[in-house]
């Protein structure tokens, strides 16, 4: 019995091990098939549909509906307030209003007009034909393609390439850069990315947009005497760099962002910041390109603007140039955000505004007060209020000089 019991136990354990091994093998086979399968044969389905129709290959037009399969050769058309998302093997292509997009297969699409945002961070690559040429969005990338007076290709994460129509020349655009191309012409050299701050970007690149809003608010707050203080506190080497803007707030923030850089020396960082801003790069993008955290920029400004002898109050600033924290989850957002052209997102006010000095009374006001006091049968002593201490725009840590 003992031997038999021992044998049965061994047999039971052997079966459990075998079952576990089979399960692991099945999962491995499924993953292998999913990864080695041809994404070109993958089907595309609609989600987040609003004001859109699908024109089938035979010419039949049908209202676009949630979960609808879009076969190869079919057209997706959106209205003025329309939007839709084409999901293919984990890749999402967000289609904006007044756009026409044709599905050719699982890895090829044709943007005939409008704009799209391609999120292939959790799906296959995409070859997107446009009137200006073919945009190749690599696997693991997040890119935006807009058709307008010129074609604009903006890359938030990963890389994308633009091959001009009828040409062999290719322009490679890396993360946080963009390229514009005239129809029939070559793509321009990439420059720092300009954010739109619309629903797509707020959901897919939330950290980047948040940093941009914070920094723009700081620039507005430095437009006066506070900005002059920041410029005067900089080292002689930084002051020797010619300013690229006449706006004091722009100059002061550029100085602070340069000094907060962890990737470049302050002088090189300042020149880079000025150049990228001159090219139209958004503040959040420019700070990320030189590896300057919003909190570090705030700390530098706080050290300059805090009143002598006062304890700095740290500013809770959001945003960070750490690229892994600037974007949404690779699995893509829920729903189908659509951009709102021509409607800028609200920007927050500066972190802290200086408190104005108490108003002084005019001679006329003083005379009225005196006469009123003489005529009053029971004058009441005026209450005494303390003079408020001016509060600096920002409260942040010590500044590095040099």
Rosetta blueprint (number, residue, H / E / L):
1 X L
2 X H
3 X H
4 X H
5 X H
6 X H
7 X H
8 X H
9 X H
10 X H
11 X H
12 X H
13 X H
14 X H
15 X H
16 X H
17 X H
18 X H
19 X H
20 X H
21 X H
22 X H
23 X H
24 X H
25 X H
26 X H
27 X H
28 X H
29 X H
30 X H
31 X H
32 X H
33 X H
34 X H
35 X H
36 X H
37 X L
38 X L
39 X H
40 X H
41 X H
42 X L
43 X L
44 X E
45 X E
46 X E
47 X E
48 X E
49 X E
50 X E
51 X E
52 X E
53 X E
54 X E
55 X E
56 X L
57 X L
58 X L
59 X L
60 X L
61 X E
62 X E
63 X E
64 X L
65 X L
66 X L
67 X L
68 X L
69 X E
70 X E
71 X L
72 X L
73 X L
74 X L
75 X E
76 X E
77 X E
78 X E
79 X E
80 X E
81 X E
82 X E
83 X E
84 X E
85 X E
86 X E
87 X E
88 X E
89 X L
90 X L
91 X E
92 X E
93 X E
94 X E
95 X E
96 X L
97 X L
98 X L
99 X L
100 X E
101 X E
102 X E
103 X E
104 X L
105 X L
106 X L
107 X L
108 X E
109 X E
110 X E
111 X E
112 X E
113 X E
114 X L
115 X E
116 X E
117 X E
118 X E
119 X E
120 X L
121 X L
122 X L
123 X L
124 X L
125 X L
126 X E
127 X E
128 X E
129 X E
130 X E
131 X L
132 X L
133 X E
134 X E
135 X E
136 X E
137 X E
138 X L
139 X L
140 X L
141 X L
142 X E
143 X E
144 X E
145 X E
146 X E
147 X E
148 X L
149 X L
150 X L
151 X E
152 X E
153 X E
154 X E
155 X E
156 X E
157 X E
158 X L
159 X L
160 X E
161 X E
162 X E
163 X E
164 X E
165 X L
166 X L
167 X L
168 X L
169 X L
170 X E
171 X E
172 X E
173 X E
174 X L
175 X L
176 X L
177 X E
178 X E
179 X E
180 X E
181 X E
182 X L
183 X L
184 X L
185 X L
186 X L
187 X E
188 X L
189 X L
190 X L
191 X E
192 X E
193 X L
194 X L
195 X L
196 X L
197 X L
198 X L
199 X H
200 X H
201 X H
202 X H
203 X H
204 X H
205 X L
206 X H
207 X H
208 X H
209 X H
210 X H
211 X H
212 X H
213 X H
214 X H
215 X H
216 X H
217 X H
218 X H
219 X H
220 X H
221 X H
222 X L
223 X L
224 X L
225 X H
226 X H
227 X H
228 X H
229 X H
230 X H
231 X H
232 X H
233 X H
234 X L
235 X L
236 X H
237 X H
238 X H
239 X H
240 X L
241 X L
242 X L
243 X L
244 X L
245 X L
246 X L
247 X L
248 X H
249 X H
250 X H
251 X H
252 X H
253 X H
254 X H
255 X H
256 X H
257 X H
258 X H
259 X H
260 X L
261 X L
262 X L
263 X L
264 X L
265 X L
266 X H
267 X H
268 X H
269 X H
270 X H
271 X H
272 X H
273 X H
274 X H
275 X H
276 X H
277 X H
278 X H
279 X L
280 X L
281 X L
282 X L
283 X H
284 X H
285 X H
286 X H
287 X H
288 X H
289 X H
290 X L
291 X L
292 X L
293 X L
294 X H
295 X H
296 X H
297 X H
298 X H
299 X H
300 X H
301 X H
302 X H
303 X H
304 X H
305 X H
306 X L
307 X L
308 X L
309 X L
310 X L
311 X L
312 X L
313 X L
314 X L
315 X L
316 X L
317 X L
318 X L
319 X L
320 X L
321 X L
322 X L
323 X H
324 X H
325 X H
326 X L
327 X L
328 X L
329 X L
330 X L
331 X L
332 X L
333 X L
334 X L
335 X L
336 X L
337 X L
338 X L
339 X L
340 X L
341 X L
342 X L
343 X L
344 X L
345 X L
346 X L
347 X L
348 X L
349 X L
350 X L
351 X L
352 X L
353 X L
354 X L
355 X L
356 X L
357 X L
358 X L
359 X L
360 X L
361 X L
362 X L
363 X H
364 X H
365 X H
366 X H
367 X H
368 X H
369 X H
370 X H
371 X H
372 X H
373 X H
374 X H
375 X H
376 X L
377 X L
378 X L
379 X L
380 X L
381 X L
382 X L
383 X L
384 X L
385 X L
386 X L
387 X L
388 X L
389 X L
390 X L
391 X L
392 X L
393 X L
394 X L
395 X L
396 X L
397 X L
398 X L
399 X L
400 X L
401 X L
402 X L
